[in-house]
Amino acid sequence: MRFNLIGPFQIIADDGQALPAGTPKVSQILALLLTHANDIVTPDTFIQELWQHNPPRSALNTVQTYVHHARRLLTGDARPDCEQSLLSTRFGGYTMHVEDSAIDIKVFERLVTQGKDELREGRYEAAADSLALGLALWRGPVLSNVPTGDVLAGRVVHLEELRIRALELRIEAMRRLGRLRELVPELRTLVHDYPLNEWFHGQLIAALHQAGRRAEALDAYRKVRQILREELGLEPSPDIQWLHQRVLSPSRLPAGPGPHGGAVVVPLWESARTG
């Protein structure tokens, strides 16, 4: 059995068929257990997720009922001591027993870590492949068909940030392979989806310049400058401005990194952002 949380929540049987995911609340319970797979999830965590700071008096009994339905959904047997049960009752809470390889978010996290290590080691082709495999798992927003409370919402934010990190790392790997210009269509989408991410804008400008599309590179700079001025009241970073000057006068500036080694060609595993 496999579980997909990136996009609509899905339970996939061994034969590849999608199983019913239950009611929204049961799906929410399962999603919470899967994001904490093989760890104990306490009743208090369930209550915080389902009702935040205003639980009903029957909250504990209601959680037990949802867990009962979740267990039956997974195995057809609601007994906690059933040999086939993936969901066990432990002292202090409940535990979902699932291999990381059966949960798409765990696979994604592993591939991002693997790609980051490969990039650091100079294995750029392998890094690009690992990160592409991880990004291919994204079928849409995390848990797009499941209600999310405080606990799951934090997990969703983490995964969305990690996706941006994976995109940055893959672009960096492709740049080091000399294949940045191949990413122009993808970079145009990224600057549209993440208009305040200067790094994506810098890579688009660099890719267009590398492809000999100077006018488009200059237009890309004008657009990011306008966005930053209108949205934040700021000018582009020194690295983006340096790249702009390089497009204007390529013979006057060296071909290496910008003045701070930052937005244009920074080795991403050394940046301050974690992930």
C-alpha positions as CSV (number, residue, x, y, z in Angstrom):
1,M,0.0,0.0,0.0
2,R,1.3,3.5,-0.9
3,F,0.2,6.9,0.2
4,N,0.3,10.1,-1.8
5,L,0.0,13.5,0.0
6,I,1.6,15.7,-2.7
7,G,-1.6,16.8,-4.5
8,P,-4.9,15.2,-3.7
9,F,-4.6,12.7,-0.8
10,Q,-4.6,9.1,-2.2
11,I,-4.4,5.6,-0.8
12,I,-3.0,3.2,-3.5
13,A,-3.5,-0.5,-3.1
14,D,-0.8,-3.1,-4.0
15,D,-2.6,-3.7,-7.3
16,G,-2.3,0.0,-8.2
17,Q,-5.9,0.9,-7.6
18,A,-6.8,4.0,-5.7
19,L,-8.9,3.2,-2.6
20,P,-11.5,5.5,-1.0
21,A,-9.8,7.9,1.3
22,G,-12.8,8.2,3.7
23,T,-14.5,11.3,5.0
24,P,-12.6,14.6,5.1
25,K,-11.9,14.2,8.9
26,V,-10.7,10.6,8.5
27,S,-8.4,11.7,5.7
28,Q,-7.1,14.5,7.9
29,I,-6.4,11.9,10.7
30,L,-4.6,9.7,8.2
31,A,-2.6,12.5,6.8
32,L,-1.5,13.6,10.3
33,L,-0.4,10.0,11.1
34,L,1.5,9.7,7.8
35,T,3.4,12.9,8.2
36,H,4.5,11.4,11.6
37,A,4.9,7.9,10.3
38,N,6.4,5.4,12.7
39,D,6.2,7.9,15.6
40,I,3.6,8.2,18.3
41,V,0.9,10.9,17.7
42,T,-0.7,11.9,20.9
43,P,-4.4,12.6,21.3
44,D,-3.5,16.2,22.1
45,T,-1.9,16.6,18.7
46,F,-5.0,15.2,17.0
47,I,-7.2,17.6,19.0
48,Q,-5.0,20.6,18.1
49,E,-5.1,19.6,14.4
50,L,-8.9,19.1,14.3
51,W,-10.1,21.9,16.6
52,Q,-7.1,24.2,17.2
53,H,-7.8,26.0,20.6
54,N,-11.6,25.3,20.9
55,P,-12.1,21.6,21.2
56,P,-15.5,20.2,22.2
57,R,-15.9,18.2,25.4
58,S,-16.3,15.1,23.4
59,A,-13.0,15.7,21.5
60,L,-11.1,12.6,22.8
61,N,-14.0,10.3,22.1
62,T,-14.4,11.8,18.6
63,V,-10.7,11.3,17.9
64,Q,-11.0,7.6,18.9
65,T,-14.0,7.2,16.6
66,Y,-12.0,8.8,13.7
67,V,-9.1,6.5,14.4
68,H,-11.4,3.5,14.4
69,H,-12.8,4.4,11.0
70,A,-9.2,5.1,9.7
71,R,-8.1,1.6,10.8
72,R,-11.1,-0.1,9.2
73,L,-10.5,1.9,6.0
74,L,-6.9,0.6,5.8
75,T,-7.5,-3.1,6.5
76,G,-11.2,-3.7,6.7
77,D,-10.7,-4.6,10.4
78,A,-11.0,-2.0,13.0
79,R,-9.3,-4.0,15.8
80,P,-6.0,-2.4,17.0
81,D,-4.4,-5.8,17.6
82,C,-5.2,-7.1,14.1
83,E,-2.0,-8.5,12.6
84,Q,-2.6,-6.7,9.3
85,S,-3.2,-3.3,11.0
86,L,-0.9,-0.5,9.9
87,L,-2.3,1.7,12.7
88,S,-1.6,0.6,16.2
89,T,-2.6,2.0,19.6
90,R,0.3,2.7,21.8
91,F,0.6,4.0,25.4
92,G,0.2,7.8,24.9
93,G,-1.2,7.7,21.4
94,Y,-1.3,6.1,18.0
95,T,1.4,5.0,15.5
96,M,1.2,4.4,11.7
97,H,3.6,1.7,10.6
98,V,4.6,2.5,7.1
99,E,8.0,2.4,5.3
100,D,9.2,5.8,4.1
101,S,9.4,4.5,0.6
102,A,5.6,4.1,0.6
103,I,4.9,7.8,1.4
104,D,5.5,10.3,-1.4
105,I,6.5,13.2,0.9
106,K,9.2,11.0,2.5
107,V,10.5,9.9,-0.9
108,F,10.6,13.6,-2.0
109,E,12.5,14.7,1.1
110,R,15.0,11.8,0.6
111,L,15.6,12.8,-3.1
112,V,16.1,16.4,-2.2
113,T,18.7,15.5,0.4
114,Q,20.4,13.1,-2.1
115,G,20.4,15.8,-4.8
116,K,21.9,18.4,-2.5
117,D,24.7,16.0,-1.5
118,E,25.4,15.1,-5.1
119,L,25.6,18.8,-6.0
120,R,28.0,19.5,-3.2
121,E,30.2,16.6,-4.4
122,G,30.3,17.9,-7.9
123,R,28.1,15.1,-9.4
124,Y,25.9,17.6,-11.3
125,E,24.2,15.1,-13.7
126,A,23.2,12.8,-10.8
127,A,22.0,15.8,-8.8
128,A,19.9,17.1,-11.6
129,D,18.4,13.6,-12.1
130,S,17.6,13.1,-8.4
131,L,16.0,16.5,-8.0
132,A,14.0,16.0,-11.2
133,L,12.6,12.7,-9.8
134,G,11.6,14.4,-6.6
135,L,9.9,17.3,-8.3
136,A,8.0,14.9,-10.6
137,L,6.2,13.7,-7.5
138,W,4.3,16.9,-7.3
139,R,0.8,16.5,-8.6
140,G,-0.5,19.8,-7.2
141,P,-0.6,21.5,-3.8
142,V,0.0,19.2,-0.8
143,L,-3.2,17.7,0.6
144,S,-5.3,19.7,-1.8
145,N,-8.5,17.7,-1.0
146,V,-8.0,17.5,2.8
147,P,-8.8,20.1,5.4
148,T,-5.7,21.2,7.3
149,G,-5.5,22.5,10.9
150,D,-2.5,24.0,12.7
151,V,-0.3,20.9,12.7
152,L,-0.7,19.9,9.0
153,A,-0.6,23.5,7.8
154,G,2.9,23.8,9.3
155,R,3.9,20.6,7.5
156,V,2.5,21.8,4.2
157,V,4.5,25.1,4.4
158,H,7.7,23.1,5.1
159,L,7.1,21.0,2.0
160,E,6.3,23.9,-0.2
161,E,9.5,25.7,0.9
162,L,11.4,22.5,0.2
163,R,10.0,22.3,-3.3
164,I,11.3,25.8,-4.0
165,R,14.7,24.7,-2.6
166,A,14.6,21.6,-4.9
167,L,13.9,23.9,-7.9
168,E,16.8,26.1,-7.0
169,L,19.2,23.2,-6.6
170,R,18.1,21.6,-9.9
171,I,18.6,24.9,-11.8
172,E,22.0,25.2,-10.2
173,A,23.0,21.7,-11.3
174,M,21.8,22.4,-14.8
175,R,23.7,25.7,-14.8
176,R,26.9,23.9,-13.8
177,L,26.3,21.5,-16.6
178,G,26.2,24.4,-19.1
179,R,22.5,23.7,-19.8
180,L,20.8,26.7,-18.3
181,R,19.3,27.9,-21.6
182,E,17.3,24.7,-21.7
183,L,15.3,25.9,-18.7
184,V,14.1,29.2,-20.2
185,P,10.4,28.0,-20.5
186,E,10.5,26.6,-16.9
187,L,12.1,29.8,-15.6
188,R,9.5,32.0,-17.2
189,T,6.9,29.9,-15.3
190,L,8.8,30.2,-12.0
191,V,9.1,34.0,-12.1
192,H,5.4,34.2,-12.8
193,D,4.6,31.8,-9.9
194,Y,7.2,33.3,-7.5
195,P,7.5,37.0,-8.6
196,L,9.4,38.0,-5.4
197,N,12.1,35.3,-5.8
198,E,15.0,37.3,-7.1
199,W,17.1,34.2,-7.6
200,F,14.7,32.8,-10.2
201,H,14.6,36.1,-12.0
202,G,18.4,36.1,-12.0
203,Q,18.6,32.7,-13.6
204,L,16.1,33.7,-16.3
205,I,18.2,36.8,-17.2
206,A,21.3,34.7,-17.2
207,A,19.7,31.9,-19.3
208,L,18.4,34.4,-21.9
209,H,21.8,36.1,-22.1
210,Q,23.5,32.8,-22.5
211,A,21.1,32.0,-25.4
212,G,22.0,35.2,-27.1
213,R,18.5,36.7,-26.4
214,R,19.9,40.0,-25.2
215,A,16.7,42.1,-25.6
216,E,14.6,39.5,-23.8
217,A,17.2,39.4,-21.0
218,L,17.0,43.2,-20.6
219,D,13.2,43.0,-20.6
220,A,13.4,40.3,-17.9
221,Y,15.5,42.7,-15.8
222,R,13.0,45.6,-16.3
223,K,10.2,43.4,-15.1
224,V,11.9,42.2,-11.9
225,R,12.9,45.8,-11.2
226,Q,9.3,47.0,-11.6
227,I,7.9,44.1,-9.4
228,L,10.3,44.8,-6.6
229,R,9.7,48.6,-6.7
230,E,5.9,48.2,-6.8
231,E,5.6,45.4,-4.2
232,L,8.5,46.1,-1.8
233,G,9.8,49.6,-2.6
234,L,13.2,48.1,-3.3
235,E,15.8,48.0,-6.0
236,P,17.1,44.7,-7.3
237,S,20.0,43.1,-5.3
238,P,23.6,44.0,-6.3
239,D,23.9,40.6,-8.0
240,I,20.9,41.2,-10.2
241,Q,22.2,44.7,-11.0
242,W,25.6,43.3,-11.8
243,L,24.0,40.8,-14.2
244,H,22.1,43.6,-15.9
245,Q,25.4,45.5,-16.5
246,R,26.9,42.3,-17.9
247,V,24.1,42.0,-20.4
248,L,24.5,45.7,-21.3
249,S,28.3,45.6,-21.6
250,P,29.4,41.9,-21.7
251,S,33.0,42.8,-22.6
252,R,33.5,45.1,-19.6
253,L,32.7,42.6,-16.8
254,P,34.2,39.2,-16.0
255,A,32.2,36.1,-16.7
256,G,32.4,34.8,-13.2
257,P,30.0,35.3,-10.2
258,G,28.4,38.6,-9.4
259,P,29.9,41.0,-6.8
260,H,28.7,39.0,-3.8
261,G,28.5,35.5,-5.5
262,G,24.9,35.6,-4.6
263,A,21.7,35.6,-6.7
264,V,23.3,34.7,-10.0
265,V,25.7,31.8,-9.3
266,V,25.8,31.1,-5.5
267,P,26.5,27.5,-4.6
268,L,23.1,26.8,-3.1
269,W,24.2,24.3,-0.5
270,E,26.2,27.2,1.1
271,S,23.3,29.6,1.3
272,A,21.6,30.6,4.5
273,R,18.3,29.0,3.6
274,T,17.8,25.6,5.1
275,G,16.0,22.8,3.5
